Amino acid sequence: MSATWAFTRPLSMTFKLLETFFYVMISNTETCLYLSMMFAMFVNAGLISVIYPLSMFGYALLEETRPRNHYWKFIQSYTTVILIIKFLFNLAVFDYFKE
């Protein structure tokens, strides 16, 4: 009975609920990533960001289980390359080519 009493105390239950909330968030990270890719397309609509919804709807959501690790590595490397290119073109050195 002492284990049941310790488990049902309010502070213990609060920590268990908090832990369960974080487990729910961790288990749904794939959905959060899909939503962020859709949001990126809406905010930065263009040919550069069209890869996100095409890959998401054309490959990731059609997989029977979760997408393979190669898909996430491709998305991560594509995003990194795009961010580096955007950063480089925002430097003052490239102002001459923008005009």
Secondary structure, 3 states (H helix, E strand, C coil): CHHHHHHCCHHHHHHHHHHHHHHHHHHCHHHHHHHHHHHHHHHCCCCCCCHHHHHHHHHHCCCCCCCCHHHHHHHHHHHHHHHHHHHHHCCHHHHHHHC
